[in-house]
C-alpha cells in the first residue's frame, strides 16, 4: 500500500510539472500585470506550459511561455492620468457640496467604460479565440473590473478549474463568488478611508457603498458584457454572475499585518508581496552617485505608473518643491519630463524612470512619498521604509489608512495639500519614532510560514492536482439573498411569535371572561 501511495504521489507531481496553464488578464493597468508576472514566469520555470493573454507581454519569456498580446486593442494604462483632473474634480464637487459617497461613485464609473470597451474588442480577436480553443489544466484570470473572459471561456467550452487573481483587496463583487462574508459593519469597502473600527456614520457609508458597488457592477458591467458576448456569438450564455461562482479559489495581493484582518476561507489566500522581484535591477550610475553622496539620506518620491506626475498644475508643483527644498535630505522624484540623466534643482533630482523596489531597498533611502498604490506599499513595508501617502482614487485612501494604523506612515489629502501640511507630514515620517515603527511593521509583515510567491505557486499547483475534489469555497455562495440573510428563518420566527402572542391573547381573554363570570355569580348569591 505504501509503495502504491509513493507511485501515485510521483505521478501527481509529474502531472503538475507539465500542466497547461492559461492566464487571462484583460485590464490595461500596468501595475496590475506587474503583480502577476513573477508568478506566471515562475510557473513556466517549474516546467508548466504557460499561455498568457495580456496587454503587457513580458520580455525574454521562458521557452514554454506563450504570449498572446492584447497590445493595440485599447490604450495601455501607463502615465495616462492627468493630475489636473483631480484639481478640477475637487473644485466642482466641493462647490456643489458633494460628499465622499458621490465622489466614490464618480471614481469607479471609468472602470465600467474601460471593461466594456475591451470586451467589445476581444470578442473579435482571433489570437484570443485560438488560445481559448485549446485544453488547459487550470485557468488564472484577473478578477478586477470585468468578467468578459469568463464568458468567452464558457463559449469556447473550457472546463478547467479557475483561479481568480486580485492585485488589490477583494472588490465588493468578489466575496459572493466564493462565499466569504463582507459584513459592512466591520469589513471596509475597497474605496474606504476608514480603519480599523468604524463609527455609525462610517458604517452607514460602508453599507450604502457596499450595496451600490454590487448593483453597479452587475448592471453597469456584467449584464452589458453578457449582451456583448451573446450578440457576437448569436446565442445565449449563462449569467456571468453564475459563471463567476465557479472559481476554485482566489489569490489576493494583501497580507493581514499591513492590510488588516478580514474573514477568509481556505479558498482565499493572501499572497501580498509575491511580485517582489528577487532578481534585482541595476540602479543607474548617476542615481547611485546621488545616493552615495547624500549626507542625511534620500527621500524617494513616486506616484506610480498610471499617474503622469509631470501633468501636475504649477501652483501644486510650487508647493511641493518649496516643501522639499526645506528638507536636509535629498529627494529623488519620478517626473516624466526630466532629461535623460535627470534634472537636478537644489536637493531635488527629477528622473523619468526609477527602479523603485531597488531604491527602497537601498540603505540611503530613508522614506517614501507615494500615492498609496498597493505595489508601492508592499515594496515600502518590505524595505521597512516609512511612507507619506497622498491618495488619489480607488483603494489608495484605504491603503493610506492601513499604513497609518500600523505605524508604517501618514496620509495627507492631495486636495488640501499645502506647504505646511506636506512639510508637517514629512517631518512626522522622517522622525526616529516613525522610522523605528516602519522597521517593526516590516519584521511582522515578513514573518510568514513561506515566501508569498512560493505560497501562490503551491496553491496553483494544488488546484491543478485536486481541482473540484478539494472544494475550498463556502456553501454560502450557493445561497440566494433571502437564504443567506436568513430572511425566511426570520419570517418564520416572527410568524411564530405573532401566533404565540395571538394564542396567549385568546387564552388570557378567556381566563379574564371566566374570572369576570365567576365574580358576577358570587355577587348574585
Secondary structure by P-SEA (a helix, b strand, c coil): caaaaaaaaaaaaaaaabbbbbbbbccccaaaaaacaaaaaaaaaaccbbbbbcccccccccccccccccccccccccccccaaaaaaaaaaaaaacccaaaaaaaaaaaaaaaaaaaaacccccaaaaaaaaccccbbbbbccccaaaaaaaaaaccccbbbbbbcccccccccccccccccccccccccccccccccaaaaaaaaaaaaaaaaaaacccaaaaaaaaaaaaccccccaaaaaacccbbbbccccccccccccccccccccccccccccccccaaaaaaaaacccbbbbbbcccccccccccaaaaaaaaaaaaaccbbbbbbcccccccccccccbbbbcccaaaaaaaccccccccccccaaaaaaaaaabbbbbccccccaaaaaaaaaaaaccbbbbbcccccaaaaaaaaaaaacaaaaaaaaaaaaaaacccccaaaaaaaaaaaaaaccccccccccccccccccccaaaaaaaaaaaaaaaaaaaaaaaaaaaaaaaaaaaaaaac
